Amino acid sequence: MTTETSTALPAWFPRHVPSLAVSIAGTVAIVAVATVVRYLLGQPLQSFPTLLFSPAVFLAALLFDRRCGLLAIALSTASSAYFFIYPYNSLTLPLASLVPLGIFILTSGFVVTVTDTLRQVAARLDRAERNKSLLLDELAHRTKNDLAIIGSALQLQARSSRDPAVQEALATAVARVNVIAAAQDRLRYREGIGEVDIGDYLRGLCTGLGDLLRGIRPIAVRLEASTIAISSADAVTIGLIVNELVTNAFKYAFPDDRGGAVDVIVERTSRGLRIDVRDDGAGCAEDVVSGMGSRLVRLLAKQRNGVVSRQKTDTGCHFTATLDLEYPGDGRTEA
């Protein structure tokens, strides 16, 4: 299971405040750039000597901290007074210039205070998001461990029973628990949403089913599935359906150590997802009795407003399950 740490801060927002020396140097550089730009613009901004220094103050407070914001106010005030307020190249100011300079200092101080407060709030939200991701990671890990304990207990119970029917039922239950545990193992979080890459998940599931069920029979399990991010609950549903259909093919399609192949195809549709499981075995039995696995597949599909159909082909049997799914993120998004 992997976790993509979500954050309350936008990608461009600085995550860490540099050292004090770097922060001071950066603040001086920002004010110097504002001074040069103001000097190059010259006459058009003659009546607005402090106009370009407000963004410099905001940028220093945003990138560094409140102290650097206050330093930017002091440097900007001195630069405006010395270079851009008559008499030029002098810190002697006429009384008429004190009012606009005072307004600049007050408004800049307000901007610094608000920016620093927003930075602190955003930092707290960012820490909360990271802590939530860690908690989700821990929850998924514990869930996986709990499922492993359940599977081990069922396996022990199966070994202690001498009834083949009980052993088979418990082995089937263990396989279903392992399907859910496998989904937890591949669970990842993005912005608090649990997602599973269905292609990667089913690839591991089909490989495991083939190794478990084929024995000495030359039976291949082949998967065609796109890289699609779906919710963890939907991944469990799909995994259980594939598990039941592939297991059913191994049980009935290849009698007498017959070889062949089981193809699993999973693809998106306009409404959700389509699962095709076809084999080249003995074909569909006409008088097949609907067992627990078949009822489970139909129930799972019905929960997702889907249907399951079975069709006899020239070379075997073909099951199709269509599910109505919504993909995480922006509604229906393929990863």
C-alpha positions as CSV (number, residue, x, y, z in Angstrom):
1,M,0.0,0.0,0.0
2,T,1.4,3.4,-0.9
3,T,0.3,6.9,0.1
4,E,0.4,10.0,-2.0
5,T,0.6,12.8,0.6
6,S,-2.0,15.4,-0.1
7,T,-1.4,18.9,1.0
8,A,-3.5,22.0,1.8
9,L,-0.9,24.2,0.1
10,P,-0.7,24.9,-3.6
11,A,2.3,23.6,-5.5
12,W,3.9,27.0,-5.7
13,F,3.6,27.8,-2.0
14,P,7.0,27.6,-0.2
15,R,7.0,24.7,2.3
16,H,10.0,25.7,4.3
17,V,11.4,29.1,5.4
18,P,15.1,29.4,4.5
19,S,17.7,30.3,7.0
20,L,17.8,33.9,8.4
21,A,20.8,34.9,6.3
22,V,19.1,33.6,3.1
23,S,15.8,35.2,4.0
24,I,17.5,38.6,4.6
25,A,19.5,38.3,1.4
26,G,16.3,37.4,-0.5
27,T,14.4,40.3,0.9
28,V,17.2,42.8,0.0
29,A,17.2,41.3,-3.6
30,I,13.4,41.6,-4.0
31,V,13.4,45.2,-2.9
32,A,16.5,45.9,-5.1
33,V,14.6,44.5,-8.1
34,A,11.6,46.6,-7.3
35,T,13.8,49.7,-7.1
36,V,15.4,49.0,-10.5
37,V,12.1,48.4,-12.2
38,R,10.7,51.5,-10.6
39,Y,13.7,53.5,-11.8
40,L,13.4,52.1,-15.3
41,L,9.7,53.1,-15.6
42,G,10.6,56.6,-14.5
43,Q,8.2,59.3,-15.5
44,P,4.9,57.3,-15.8
45,L,5.1,56.5,-12.1
46,Q,6.5,59.8,-10.8
47,S,3.3,60.5,-8.8
48,F,3.4,57.0,-7.3
49,P,6.8,56.5,-5.7
50,T,5.8,53.5,-3.6
51,L,3.5,51.7,-6.0
52,L,5.9,48.9,-7.1
53,F,7.1,48.3,-3.5
54,S,3.8,46.9,-2.2
55,P,4.2,43.6,-4.3
56,A,7.8,43.4,-3.0
57,V,6.7,43.6,0.6
58,F,4.0,40.9,0.0
59,L,6.5,38.6,-1.8
60,A,9.0,38.9,1.0
61,A,6.4,38.1,3.6
62,L,5.1,35.2,1.6
63,L,8.5,33.6,0.7
64,F,10.1,34.2,4.1
65,D,8.4,35.4,7.2
66,R,7.0,38.4,9.0
67,R,10.4,39.7,10.0
68,C,11.4,39.8,6.4
69,G,8.2,41.5,5.5
70,L,8.9,44.3,8.0
71,L,12.4,44.6,6.7
72,A,11.0,44.9,3.2
73,I,8.8,47.8,4.4
74,A,11.8,49.6,5.9
75,L,13.9,49.1,2.8
76,S,11.1,50.1,0.5
77,T,10.3,53.2,2.5
78,A,14.0,54.2,2.4
79,S,14.4,53.5,-1.3
80,S,11.2,55.4,-2.2
81,A,12.3,58.4,0.0
82,Y,15.8,58.5,-1.4
83,F,15.3,57.8,-5.1
84,F,11.8,58.7,-6.1
85,I,10.6,61.6,-3.8
86,Y,11.8,65.1,-4.4
87,P,14.4,66.2,-3.5
88,Y,16.0,63.1,-5.1
89,N,19.0,61.3,-3.6
90,S,18.2,62.7,-0.2
91,L,16.3,61.4,2.8
92,T,15.1,65.0,3.5
93,L,11.3,64.7,2.9
94,P,8.8,67.5,2.4
95,L,5.8,67.4,4.8
96,A,3.5,66.6,1.9
97,S,5.3,63.2,1.3
98,L,4.9,62.0,4.9
99,V,1.2,61.2,4.5
100,P,1.5,58.9,1.5
101,L,4.6,57.3,3.0
102,G,2.7,56.7,6.3
103,I,-0.2,55.2,4.4
104,F,2.2,52.9,2.5
105,I,3.8,51.8,5.8
106,L,0.4,51.1,7.5
107,T,-1.1,49.2,4.5
108,S,2.1,47.2,4.0
109,G,2.2,46.3,7.7
110,F,-1.4,45.1,7.4
111,V,-0.4,43.0,4.3
112,V,2.5,41.5,6.2
113,T,0.3,40.6,9.1
114,V,-2.4,39.0,7.0
115,T,0.1,37.1,4.8
116,D,1.9,35.7,7.9
117,T,-1.4,34.7,9.5
118,L,-2.5,32.9,6.3
119,R,0.9,31.2,6.1
120,Q,0.6,29.9,9.6
121,V,-3.0,28.7,9.0
122,A,-1.9,27.0,5.7
123,A,1.0,25.3,7.4
124,R,-1.3,23.9,10.1
125,L,-3.7,22.6,7.5
126,D,-0.7,21.1,5.6
127,R,0.4,19.3,8.8
128,A,-3.1,18.1,9.4
129,E,-3.3,16.7,5.9
130,R,0.0,14.9,6.3
131,N,-1.1,13.4,9.6
132,K,-4.3,12.2,8.1
133,S,-2.4,10.5,5.3
134,L,-0.3,8.7,7.9
135,L,-3.4,7.7,9.8
136,L,-5.0,6.3,6.6
137,D,-1.8,4.5,5.9
138,E,-1.8,2.9,9.3
139,L,-5.5,2.0,9.0
140,A,-4.9,0.2,5.7
141,H,-1.9,-1.6,7.2
142,R,-3.9,-2.8,10.2
143,T,-6.8,-3.8,8.0
144,K,-4.4,-5.9,5.8
145,N,-2.9,-7.6,8.9
146,D,-6.4,-8.3,10.3
147,L,-7.4,-9.9,7.0
148,A,-4.2,-12.0,7.0
149,I,-5.1,-13.2,10.5
150,I,-8.6,-14.2,9.4
151,G,-7.2,-16.0,6.4
152,S,-4.7,-17.9,8.5
153,A,-7.4,-18.9,11.0
154,L,-9.6,-20.2,8.2
155,Q,-6.7,-22.2,6.8
156,L,-6.0,-23.8,10.1
157,Q,-9.7,-24.7,10.4
158,A,-9.6,-26.2,7.0
159,R,-6.6,-28.4,7.9
160,S,-8.2,-29.6,11.0
161,S,-11.3,-30.8,9.2
162,R,-11.5,-34.2,7.5
163,D,-14.6,-33.3,5.5
164,P,-13.6,-32.5,1.9
165,A,-16.7,-30.3,1.5
166,V,-15.7,-28.3,4.5
167,Q,-12.1,-28.0,3.4
168,E,-13.2,-26.7,0.0
169,A,-15.7,-24.2,1.5
170,L,-13.0,-22.8,3.8
171,A,-10.4,-22.7,1.0
172,T,-12.9,-20.7,-1.1
173,A,-13.4,-18.3,1.9
174,V,-9.7,-17.9,2.3
175,A,-9.4,-17.0,-1.4
176,R,-12.1,-14.3,-1.0
177,V,-10.4,-12.9,2.0
178,N,-7.1,-12.8,0.1
179,V,-8.8,-10.8,-2.7
180,I,-9.8,-8.1,-0.2
181,A,-6.3,-8.2,1.4
182,A,-4.7,-7.7,-2.0
183,A,-6.8,-4.6,-2.7
184,Q,-5.6,-3.2,0.6
185,D,-2.0,-4.0,-0.3
186,R,-2.3,-1.9,-3.5
187,L,-4.3,0.9,-1.9
188,R,-3.0,4.4,-2.3
189,Y,-4.4,7.8,-1.2
190,R,-4.7,10.9,-3.2
191,E,-6.3,13.9,-1.6
192,G,-7.8,11.6,1.0
193,I,-9.4,9.3,-1.6
194,G,-8.5,5.7,-1.5
195,E,-7.6,4.4,-5.0
196,V,-6.4,1.2,-6.5
197,D,-4.8,0.7,-10.0
198,I,-7.1,-2.0,-11.3
199,G,-4.6,-3.2,-13.9
200,D,-1.8,-3.8,-11.4
201,Y,-4.3,-5.2,-8.9
202,L,-5.8,-7.8,-11.3
203,R,-2.4,-8.7,-12.7
204,G,-1.3,-9.9,-9.3
205,L,-4.6,-11.5,-8.6
206,C,-4.7,-13.5,-11.8
207,T,-1.1,-14.6,-11.4
208,G,-1.9,-15.9,-7.9
209,L,-5.1,-17.7,-9.1
210,G,-3.2,-19.4,-11.9
211,D,-0.5,-20.6,-9.5
212,L,-3.0,-21.8,-7.0
213,L,-5.5,-23.6,-9.2
214,R,-3.7,-25.0,-12.2
215,G,-1.8,-27.7,-10.4
216,I,0.0,-29.8,-13.1
217,R,-2.5,-28.7,-15.8
218,P,-1.1,-26.5,-18.6
219,I,-3.6,-23.7,-18.1
220,A,-2.6,-20.0,-18.7
221,V,-4.4,-17.0,-17.2
222,R,-4.0,-14.0,-19.5
223,L,-5.1,-10.5,-18.5
224,E,-5.8,-7.4,-20.6
225,A,-6.5,-4.4,-18.4
226,S,-5.9,-0.7,-18.7
227,T,-4.3,1.4,-16.0
228,I,-7.4,2.7,-14.4
229,A,-7.6,4.3,-10.9
230,I,-10.8,3.2,-9.1
231,S,-12.0,3.4,-5.5
232,S,-10.9,0.7,-3.1
233,A,-14.5,-0.5,-2.6
234,D,-15.0,-0.9,-6.4
235,A,-11.6,-2.7,-6.7
236,V,-12.7,-5.2,-4.1
237,T,-16.0,-5.8,-6.0
238,I,-14.1,-6.3,-9.3
239,G,-11.5,-8.5,-7.6
240,L,-14.2,-10.8,-6.1
241,I,-16.0,-11.1,-9.5
242,V,-12.8,-12.0,-11.3
243,N,-11.8,-14.4,-8.6
244,E,-15.2,-16.3,-8.8
245,L,-15.3,-16.4,-12.6
246,V,-11.7,-17.5,-13.0
247,T,-12.1,-20.1,-10.3
248,N,-15.3,-21.3,-12.0
249,A,-13.4,-21.7,-15.3
250,F,-10.7,-23.8,-13.6
251,K,-13.2,-26.0,-11.9
252,Y,-15.5,-26.8,-14.9
253,A,-13.8,-25.9,-18.2
254,F,-10.8,-28.2,-18.0
255,P,-11.7,-31.7,-16.9
256,D,-9.4,-34.7,-17.0
257,D,-6.2,-32.6,-16.7
258,R,-7.1,-30.8,-19.9
259,G,-5.0,-27.7,-20.8
260,G,-6.1,-24.4,-22.2
261,A,-6.3,-20.7,-21.3
262,V,-8.5,-18.3,-19.4
263,D,-8.6,-14.7,-20.7
264,V,-9.6,-11.8,-18.5
265,I,-10.4,-8.5,-20.2
266,V,-11.2,-5.4,-18.2
267,E,-12.0,-2.2,-20.0
268,R,-13.8,1.1,-19.4
269,T,-17.2,1.7,-20.9
270,S,-19.3,4.8,-21.2
271,R,-21.1,3.9,-18.0
272,G,-18.4,2.2,-16.0
273,L,-16.5,-1.0,-16.4
274,R,-16.9,-4.3,-18.4
275,I,-15.3,-7.5,-17.3
276,D,-15.0,-10.4,-19.7
277,V,-13.8,-13.9,-18.6
278,R,-13.6,-16.5,-21.4
279,D,-12.0,-19.9,-21.6
280,D,-11.3,-22.4,-24.4
281,G,-12.4,-25.4,-22.4
282,A,-15.3,-27.8,-22.5
283,G,-17.9,-25.1,-22.9
284,C,-20.9,-24.0,-20.9
285,A,-22.9,-26.7,-19.2
286,E,-26.6,-26.5,-20.1
287,D,-27.8,-27.9,-16.7
288,V,-25.3,-26.0,-14.5
289,V,-26.5,-25.4,-10.9
290,S,-26.1,-21.9,-9.6
291,G,-23.7,-22.2,-6.7
292,M,-22.5,-19.8,-4.1
293,G,-19.9,-18.3,-6.4
294,S,-22.4,-17.5,-9.2
295,R,-24.9,-16.0,-6.7
296,L,-22.1,-13.9,-5.2
297,V,-21.1,-12.6,-8.7
298,R,-24.6,-11.6,-9.5
299,L,-25.1,-9.9,-6.1
300,L,-21.9,-7.9,-6.5
301,A,-22.8,-6.8,-10.0
302,K,-26.3,-5.8,-8.9
303,Q,-24.8,-3.6,-6.1
304,R,-23.1,-1.6,-8.9
305,N,-26.2,-1.5,-11.1
306,G,-24.7,-4.1,-13.3
307,V,-25.6,-7.4,-15.0
308,V,-23.9,-10.7,-15.6
309,S,-24.4,-12.8,-18.7
310,R,-23.1,-16.2,-19.8
311,Q,-22.6,-17.2,-23.4
312,K,-21.5,-20.5,-25.0
313,T,-18.8,-20.0,-27.7
314,D,-17.3,-22.2,-30.3
315,T,-14.3,-22.8,-28.1
316,G,-15.6,-22.6,-24.5
317,C,-17.6,-20.3,-22.3
318,H,-17.8,-16.6,-22.0
319,F,-18.9,-14.6,-18.9
320,T,-19.5,-10.9,-19.1
321,A,-20.1,-8.5,-16.1
322,T,-20.9,-4.8,-16.7
323,L,-20.7,-2.5,-13.8
324,D,-21.8,1.1,-13.3
325,L,-18.9,2.9,-11.6
326,E,-17.8,6.4,-10.8
327,Y,-14.1,7.0,-10.9
328,P,-12.3,9.1,-8.2
329,G,-11.2,12.6,-8.9
330,D,-13.2,14.4,-11.5
331,G,-16.0,11.9,-11.9
332,R,-14.7,9.4,-14.5
333,T,-11.0,9.7,-14.8
334,E,-8.6,7.3,-16.3
335,A,-5.1,7.3,-14.8
